[in-house]
Amino acid sequence: MKKLFCLLIVCSIALLPLQILHAEKSISSFFSIGLNVNNGTSYTGAIYLYGPTNVSAYLNPNSGSSYGPLTAGNYTVNMYTSAPGSHTFTFGSQSVTTSTGSATFSSVNITGTVFASIY
């Protein structure tokens, strides 16, 4: 019984590097594109993406959320807030400051995880 137990431990230790190597290979081949959104107002908001992957999301006041996975490609993005006054809408590297309560970003090419915000 003692020999069997020792044999199981030795086999487990010998196979462990193979399991780790296989797991690392699987992780490195997986790539996901996501959307991280922050609503920095004390009012509700919304974001809509139209493109290869459509996303519709309501944004709670003073909170952040993540969505995905997204497919790489060109998108039209509409962002809204019910907050009164002037606000800055940011999607990726583009920003728009407006008092209309909404912003549209046209022909946005998404190739990686993108960040959006309303302040």
Backbone as CSV, one residue per row, in Angstrom:
resi,resn,N_x,N_y,N_z,CA_x,CA_y,CA_z,C_x,C_y,C_z
1,MET,0.812,-1.185,0.000,0.000,0.000,0.000,0.865,1.262,0.000
2,LYS,1.937,1.222,0.791,2.851,2.348,0.873,3.530,2.586,-0.483
3,LYS,3.914,1.504,-1.171,4.547,1.622,-2.483,3.573,2.213,-3.507
4,LEU,2.314,1.809,-3.451,1.301,2.324,-4.364,1.101,3.824,-4.146
5,PHE,1.053,4.235,-2.898,0.900,5.646,-2.575,2.091,6.456,-3.089
6,CYS,3.296,5.968,-2.889,4.508,6.641,-3.378,4.511,6.722,-4.901
7,LEU,4.064,5.647,-5.549,4.006,5.630,-7.004,3.020,6.674,-7.528
8,LEU,1.871,6.820,-6.866,0.885,7.837,-7.259,1.443,9.249,-7.095
9,ILE,2.155,9.487,-6.032,2.744,10.811,-5.809,3.786,11.115,-6.876
10,VAL,4.655,10.156,-7.176,5.687,10.358,-8.193,5.054,10.615,-9.555
11,CYS,4.028,9.851,-9.916,3.349,10.049,-11.209,2.676,11.413,-11.270
12,SER,2.054,11.836,-10.173,1.397,13.145,-10.130,2.401,14.265,-10.319
13,ILE,3.519,14.151,-9.649,4.566,15.178,-9.767,5.136,15.190,-11.182
14,ALA,5.297,14.040,-11.785,5.843,13.959,-13.139,4.877,14.548,-14.165
15,LEU,3.571,14.387,-13.965,2.582,14.887,-14.919,2.216,16.350,-14.702
16,LEU,2.507,16.909,-13.537,2.160,18.279,-13.226,2.730,19.288,-14.229
17,PRO,4.012,19.229,-14.605,4.529,20.186,-15.593,3.785,20.108,-16.924
18,LEU,3.346,18.929,-17.330,2.599,18.806,-18.583,1.259,19.490,-18.489
19,GLN,0.589,19.395,-17.344,-0.694,20.051,-17.149,-0.525,21.567,-17.146
20,ILE,0.497,22.058,-16.498,0.741,23.504,-16.459,1.072,24.013,-17.852
21,LEU,1.899,23.313,-18.582,2.259,23.716,-19.934,1.027,23.767,-20.828
22,HIS,0.169,22.792,-20.720,-1.055,22.759,-21.523,-1.970,23.929,-21.157
23,ALA,-2.104,24.244,-19.873,-2.965,25.346,-19.434,-2.430,26.673,-19.948
24,GLU,-1.121,26.880,-19.896,-0.547,28.129,-20.387,-0.771,28.277,-21.880
25,LYS,-0.682,27.211,-22.614,-0.903,27.276,-24.051,-2.341,27.671,-24.352
26,SER,-3.309,27.125,-23.611,-4.712,27.454,-23.820,-4.991,28.909,-23.497
27,ILE,-4.418,29.403,-22.413,-4.647,30.786,-22.019,-4.037,31.742,-23.029
28,SER,-2.859,31.476,-23.516,-2.201,32.407,-24.432,-2.906,32.471,-25.785
29,SER,-3.633,31.411,-26.171,-4.307,31.444,-27.457,-5.675,32.099,-27.359
30,PHE,-6.175,32.351,-26.119,-7.485,32.957,-25.926,-7.333,34.474,-25.875
31,PHE,-8.123,35.196,-26.672,-8.079,36.649,-26.687,-9.497,37.171,-26.726
32,SER,-9.829,38.033,-25.799,-11.182,38.558,-25.715,-11.156,40.079,-25.739
33,ILE,-12.099,40.661,-26.449,-12.260,42.106,-26.516,-13.455,42.461,-25.648
34,GLY,-13.300,43.452,-24.793,-14.378,43.839,-23.895,-14.633,45.327,-23.924
35,LEU,-15.652,45.732,-23.187,-16.041,47.131,-23.045,-16.146,47.436,-21.562
36,ASN,-15.400,48.416,-21.099,-15.466,48.879,-19.711,-16.053,50.281,-19.720
37,VAL,-17.151,50.479,-18.969,-17.865,51.755,-18.973,-17.972,52.286,-17.551
38,ASN,-17.742,53.588,-17.391,-17.902,54.244,-16.104,-18.882,55.401,-16.258
39,ASN,-19.937,55.400,-15.435,-20.884,56.510,-15.391,-20.547,57.325,-14.150
40,GLY,-19.887,58.437,-14.340,-19.446,59.279,-13.239,-20.470,60.321,-12.827
41,THR,-21.706,60.200,-13.303,-22.759,61.133,-12.914,-23.624,60.500,-11.834
42,SER,-24.434,61.301,-11.189,-25.345,60.773,-10.176,-26.716,60.461,-10.781
43,TYR,-26.751,60.334,-12.101,-27.979,60.005,-12.837,-27.740,58.743,-13.671
44,THR,-28.821,58.139,-14.149,-28.684,56.952,-14.991,-28.140,57.331,-16.365
45,GLY,-27.596,56.347,-17.038,-27.083,56.530,-18.389,-27.336,55.280,-19.194
46,ALA,-26.915,55.335,-20.455,-27.059,54.176,-21.332,-25.985,54.227,-22.402
47,ILE,-25.630,53.053,-22.916,-24.695,52.966,-24.033,-25.206,51.899,-24.993
48,TYR,-25.107,52.203,-26.273,-25.546,51.284,-27.328,-24.430,51.182,-28.361
49,LEU,-24.018,49.970,-28.661,-23.036,49.716,-29.709,-23.722,48.964,-30.832
50,TYR,-23.526,49.444,-32.061,-24.069,48.802,-33.254,-22.900,48.436,-34.148
51,GLY,-22.751,47.163,-34.443,-21.653,46.688,-35.269,-21.673,45.183,-35.323
52,PRO,-20.495,44.571,-35.410,-20.442,43.108,-35.447,-21.082,42.455,-34.208
53,THR,-20.959,43.106,-33.043,-21.629,42.663,-31.822,-22.439,43.840,-31.299
54,ASN,-23.737,43.670,-31.145,-24.581,44.746,-30.612,-24.640,44.652,-29.093
55,VAL,-24.509,45.812,-28.436,-24.576,45.883,-26.980,-25.530,46.995,-26.600
56,SER,-26.439,46.715,-25.680,-27.335,47.710,-25.101,-27.211,47.583,-23.593
57,ALA,-26.876,48.672,-22.919,-26.690,48.584,-21.473,-27.131,49.874,-20.799
58,TYR,-27.840,49.717,-19.692,-28.163,50.842,-18.831,-27.051,50.988,-17.812
59,LEU,-26.710,52.229,-17.493,-25.591,52.501,-16.603,-26.102,53.114,-15.310
60,ASN,-25.847,52.449,-14.212,-26.257,52.968,-12.915,-25.441,54.199,-12.553
61,PRO,-26.002,55.069,-11.740,-25.266,56.274,-11.316,-23.982,55.923,-10.558
62,ASN,-22.944,56.688,-10.801,-21.663,56.550,-10.095,-21.185,55.109,-10.008
63,SER,-21.157,54.430,-11.141,-20.705,53.037,-11.128,-20.033,52.683,-12.448
64,GLY,-19.359,51.565,-12.430,-18.709,51.047,-13.626,-19.175,49.638,-13.915
65,SER,-19.112,49.262,-15.181,-19.524,47.929,-15.603,-18.652,47.463,-16.755
66,SER,-18.618,46.152,-16.951,-17.877,45.564,-18.062,-18.806,44.697,-18.889
67,TYR,-18.593,44.710,-20.202,-19.428,43.952,-21.129,-18.530,43.264,-22.146
68,GLY,-19.017,42.161,-22.691,-18.265,41.467,-23.720,-18.552,39.989,-23.677
69,PRO,-17.916,39.246,-24.510,-16.885,39.679,-25.455,-17.486,40.385,-26.672
70,LEU,-16.685,41.234,-27.281,-17.040,41.933,-28.514,-16.229,41.358,-29.664
71,THR,-16.784,41.460,-30.851,-16.066,41.085,-32.059,-15.364,42.325,-32.598
72,ALA,-14.127,42.190,-33.021,-13.388,43.315,-33.595,-14.101,43.809,-34.849
73,GLY,-14.057,45.131,-35.062,-14.670,45.704,-36.257,-15.106,47.130,-36.041
74,ASN,-15.864,47.660,-36.996,-16.354,49.043,-36.948,-17.713,49.116,-36.256
75,TYR,-17.844,50.099,-35.370,-19.046,50.274,-34.572,-19.528,51.716,-34.635
76,THR,-20.825,51.889,-34.421,-21.410,53.183,-34.114,-21.822,53.102,-32.653
77,VAL,-21.453,54.117,-31.878,-21.691,54.097,-30.435,-22.541,55.303,-30.057
78,ASN,-23.644,55.041,-29.365,-24.491,56.105,-28.820,-24.442,56.019,-27.304
79,MET,-24.185,57.162,-26.663,-24.141,57.224,-25.202,-25.114,58.293,-24.732
80,TYR,-25.795,58.020,-23.614,-26.812,58.926,-23.092,-26.664,59.075,-21.584
81,THR,-27.127,60.219,-21.063,-27.289,60.412,-19.629,-28.523,61.269,-19.402
82,SER,-29.191,61.023,-18.281,-30.352,61.837,-17.923,-29.939,63.019,-17.049
83,ALA,-28.661,63.135,-16.779,-28.153,64.213,-15.925,-28.267,65.559,-16.633
84,PRO,-28.775,66.577,-15.937,-28.849,67.910,-16.541,-27.464,68.550,-16.613
85,GLY,-27.310,69.495,-17.521,-26.059,70.230,-17.627,-25.121,69.644,-18.663
86,SER,-23.913,70.169,-18.670,-22.898,69.770,-19.636,-22.099,68.577,-19.100
87,HIS,-21.865,67.594,-19.985,-21.117,66.403,-19.601,-20.161,66.000,-20.710
88,THR,-19.097,65.314,-20.316,-18.114,64.816,-21.273,-18.318,63.324,-21.459
89,PHE,-18.536,62.925,-22.705,-18.684,61.530,-23.098,-17.379,61.108,-23.752
90,THR,-16.813,60.012,-23.290,-15.558,59.520,-23.856,-15.739,58.079,-24.287
91,PHE,-15.269,57.785,-25.500,-15.243,56.410,-25.986,-13.891,56.195,-26.651
92,GLY,-13.101,55.290,-26.087,-11.744,55.088,-26.604,-10.938,56.355,-26.416
93,SER,-10.390,56.873,-27.481,-9.576,58.095,-27.412,-10.356,59.335,-27.841
94,GLN,-11.656,59.195,-28.110,-12.474,60.325,-28.552,-13.328,60.843,-27.394
95,SER,-13.448,62.176,-27.288,-14.281,62.786,-26.254,-15.149,63.874,-26.862
96,VAL,-16.359,64.000,-26.324,-17.296,65.042,-26.738,-17.901,65.640,-25.477
97,THR,-17.840,66.959,-25.336,-18.492,67.645,-24.227,-19.721,68.343,-24.784
98,THR,-20.882,68.053,-24.183,-22.135,68.578,-24.698,-23.154,68.701,-23.574
99,SER,-24.150,69.532,-23.774,-25.237,69.670,-22.806,-26.526,69.041,-23.336
100,THR,-26.435,68.291,-24.445,-27.625,67.669,-25.030,-28.013,66.362,-24.352
101,GLY,-27.143,65.797,-23.533,-27.440,64.544,-22.849,-27.061,63.308,-23.633
102,SER,-26.450,63.495,-24.811,-26.057,62.328,-25.606,-24.866,62.649,-26.487
103,ALA,-24.204,61.600,-26.928,-23.090,61.724,-27.863,-23.078,60.503,-28.764
104,THR,-22.699,60.717,-30.019,-22.589,59.632,-30.990,-21.163,59.592,-31.514
105,PHE,-20.597,58.402,-31.527,-19.270,58.174,-32.094,-19.469,57.246,-33.287
106,SER,-19.161,57.740,-34.471,-19.394,56.969,-35.702,-18.113,56.319,-36.199
107,SER,-18.261,55.169,-36.832,-17.150,54.433,-37.449,-15.969,54.252,-36.504
108,VAL,-16.244,53.775,-35.318,-15.193,53.501,-34.339,-14.662,52.094,-34.605
109,ASN,-13.365,51.985,-34.832,-12.741,50.690,-35.088,-12.256,50.110,-33.762
110,ILE,-12.891,49.030,-33.320,-12.523,48.391,-32.059,-11.685,47.150,-32.377
111,THR,-10.456,47.152,-31.833,-9.550,46.023,-32.032,-9.103,45.402,-30.716
112,GLY,-9.400,46.070,-29.606,-9.032,45.576,-28.283,-10.016,46.103,-27.270
113,THR,-9.817,45.762,-26.019,-10.714,46.236,-24.969,-10.743,47.757,-24.982
114,VAL,-11.950,48.293,-24.927,-12.142,49.737,-25.044,-12.791,50.271,-23.759
115,PHE,-12.482,51.531,-23.444,-12.985,52.177,-22.237,-13.887,53.341,-22.628
116,ALA,-15.002,53.482,-21.908,-15.943,54.566,-22.152,-16.331,55.171,-20.815
117,SER,-16.696,56.462,-20.845,-17.103,57.106,-19.606,-18.022,58.287,-19.876
118,ILE,-18.776,58.624,-18.844,-19.603,59.837,-18.841,-19.270,60.584,-17.564
119,TYR,-18.854,61.849,-17.703,-18.573,62.709,-16.545,-19.217,64.047,-16.744
